[in-house]
Amino acid sequence: MDEFLERFQARAQAVRDRGIPPLEGEARKVFIEGAERDYFDYSLIASADWSVEDGNLILKISLSG
C-alpha cells in the first residue's frame, strides 16, 4: 500500500513538473485546469493514511491542511 501511495505522489509531482504544450486560448485554459485537477487528485491520495478494517481498505485524508 505504501508503494501505491508513493506512485500517486510521483504522479502528482510529474503533473506539477510537466510543461504546457504550445496551446492557445481555450485549449490552453482547458489543459491547465485539467492539470490542476490531476495534481489535486493525485496529491490527495498520496497524502492519505491507510488501514485495513473488517477486510476493507480505508484511506483517511486530512481536511485540516
Secondary structure as GFF3:
##gff-version 3
##sequence-region A 1 65
A	DSSP	alpha_helix	2	17	.	.	.	ID=ss1
A	DSSP	alpha_helix	25	46	.	.	.	ID=ss2
A	DSSP	beta_strand	49	53	.	.	.	ID=ss3
A	DSSP	beta_strand	56	60	.	.	.	ID=ss4
###
